[in-house]
Amino acid sequence: MIRYAILLVISLILFLNGFFPLPHTNYSFPNQPPTHINSFNVTDQYRPHFTKTVLIVIDALRWDFVTAQLMPLAAGLMNSQGCLSKVSVESPTVTLPRIKALTTGSVPQYMDVVMNLASSEVLADSWLHSAKKKGLRIVFYGDNTWEKLFPNVFTRSEGTTSFFVWDFTEVDDNVTRNVNLELERSDWDVMILHYLGLDHIGHVLGPFHPKMTAKLKEMDDIIFRIQQTMANDTLILVTGDHGMRDAGGNKQPKLERNFLIPSCLGHGGTSSAEVTVPLIAIGHDCENASFQQTDIPANLAVLLGINIPATSIGKLEKPFLHRLHLREYLYALRYNAQILLEKSSLCRGAFLNATDFHENYLKHQRAADGELAKRLYEECSDKITEELFLASSKQEMPLLFVALLSMFYLFLLLLKPSILKQSKLEFLLHLCLVCLQLFAAYQVLVYITGAILAGLALLKLRHLLRVTKFPRAVPDFSVLTCLVHPLTFISTSFIEEEHYFWIFVSVSFILGLILQRNGLLPVNNAKLLLLLAGLRFSMDLNSTVENSVQSQSNWANLLNYEESLVYFHAFFVSSLVLVLATLYFEQEKGGNFSSLLLSALTLCLIYLLKVSAYHNTWLGKAIWALIVLHKLFPSVSWTEIWILSSTLLIKPHNVVLIPLGVYSANQLSAVIKDCFSLTVASYLLSNCFYFLQGHRNSLASVDVSIGYTGLNDYYPFLVISQVLMHTYTFPVLFHLILFQKAPPVYLVSVRPQAIHRECAYSLYVY
């Protein structure tokens, strides 16, 4: 079993290496501005256009937030002396990789998040490094992520934590307090501000809550105050690092209590509201445009007269650089194209032709030569940027293919270890093949490895089908599900809508149990039909698709109205009563009234916490203490502890899923006669309930605010633990019940310990 675990870990690493490839671009080339165009001296054509620059990053500022109604002062300023550009950002839409895109001009990888968290600073180039080398004095206030990434760049700075999402005011007041002091000073050239309050409101209350309007008004006043205080030669840029998800809020909320706001708020996904942000320019002669977030560093470097980052894959935008004379714009185009050509030689010939026309323009001042050079530079930059953009998100499909074949081969070996045994020679061959891919993934070697693993897997599968007689339809259906599910990963649509797959196979599985007529009593069929009815009701609890019609028609949003307050309390109390009843029936023999009374008290306090109009940390701490006290009673199992913990963490409208989940697991254990099929059934329904809770295959569906239950500050271990507990409530619940329950067919002849081991082994296979 140890050798299988080793191979599984290596195969998983190989899969992650192919799915999240590391960037291999070389940034060691010089990125100094050119001094000559062929033989023509151009040192006077690259200069700063502003004496001071203010960059204001408003975390989670969506494109549709910048309107005359929500931000009237900023809208007036950009219309009279600036422009508004629509900026597209790439996934992942979370703060750290977006800061990297804003400063380096590169497309962050998902692995960059992990690598940068383990690093004290940005290892590659950025426009902040260029500004520092140029002698510009930079001050910063806001999200302390910037201080961690650029520890030696800022002349003055004060960071604020970005993780305590219940802080809507102080986190921004600290920034504004420093802004007021800096506006009275003149010993800085660049001021960067990163406001977090808007993002925190979005995480906890949603994008359409009344507090959001007040926060946008606060940001609007700050922008106006800075503009009124600074001189005319100051560039003010306002943007968002990412947007904010639509789902979860109500566009016309009639109730302002936080306990009614559904889960799955925030960002991290790829919806239009998350990947589209504004870029407001004030004090700058520009025109409205649309471009990528990775284009900002190169364009900003041109305006500041500093080196374009060597990491940048962005292109220059003429509407945004409208103030530049054609001579200056051509110089900037050539400079940026020169940096792009260090990463790709896609259009070097066109670049050389453009350089010739550029030189002729400088010598003879013929506008036609200048326009032709401009067109060639822009076309070359567009091609290279597009190529680098695609390459940055390209996955290593051969490595993924080999990793999947390796894991499928292991799955067959683990399915029937008594029949399918791997010899030492096969183990060494398998180990060498997968390890070789990690260190020398040549294309031919990848295909040879894939062919060998496929051959081994087919031989094992043939032997398995020849000597094994499966029972009835349940194992056949489960094996079919295991084979079909990985195939759905080929399509991004199946990945985005994976919840439909699990709901479909779960319902089909239960219908198969009813229709196969394998000696089930009518009462068991009736219970399974009741389970199907519960699943159908649960599908309407949360939004299952990203559209306005669906997001407004689920129970979570219908309860978000003042006139529905009575129904909400009735629904919540009923759910808690069902949880108490579940705890009563789940108690082992020897359970007493005292433990049940303690559970009732805990559930009452959970009700008070959830209906509280403010973040009550002391009540949260008291509830956690009561949950821990339950283990003083020997009759209380870990399943009951998990039920109480889940009730505390999940949203009120989702509490009804807990008794329904326990009921589902109990019915399956009463009907299914073997551990393998029971494990599969638990696996199917645990994934089904995971999505019924409101989760999706998106970082945006992770509810960060849950991590602060009972906390008034950011404690990484406790916050992450509570977020993970909330996210994986039902997978853990179903597996705890799986270990606890034993199929009735084994109770006569087999010890319970052996049954639990068999169930655990089946779970390990899955």
Secondary structure, DSSP 8 states (H G I E B T S, - for coil): -HHHHHHHHHHHHHHHHHHS--------S-----SEETTEE-GGG---S-SEEEEEEETT--GGG-STTTSHHHHHHHHHHEEEEEEE--S--SHHHHHHHHHH-S---HHHHHHHHT-SS--S--HHHHHHHHT--EEEEEETHHHHH-TTT-SEEEEE-S--TT-SSHHHHHHHHHHHHHTT--S-SEEEEEE-HHHHHHHHH-TTSHHHHHHHHHHHHHHHHHHHHS-TTEEEEEE-SS----TTS-SS-----GGGS-S--S--S--HHHHEEEEEEESS-----EEEGGGHHHHHHHHHT----TT------TTTTTTS-HHHHHHHHHHHHHHHHTT--TTHHHHHHHHHHHHHHHHH--HHHHHHHHHHHHHHHHHHHHHHHHHHT---HHHHHHHHHHHHHHHHHHHSTTTS---HHHHHHHHHHHHHHHH---HHHHHHHHHHHHHHHHHHHHHHHHH----SHHHHHHHHHHHHHHHGGGSHHHHHTHHHHHHHHHHHHHHHHHHT-SS--HHHHHHHHHHHHHHHHHTTTS--SSSHHHHHHSHHHHTSSGGGHHHHHHHHHHHHHHHHHHHHHH--TT--HHHHHHHHHHHHHHHHHHH-SS--HHHHHHHHHHHHHGGGSTT--HHHHHHHHHHHHS-GGGTTHHHHHHHHHHHHHHH--SHHHHHHHHHHHHHHHHHHTT--SSGGGS-GGGGGTT-SS--HHHHHHHHHHHHTHHHHHHHHHHHH---GGGTTTS-HHHHHHHHHHHHHH-
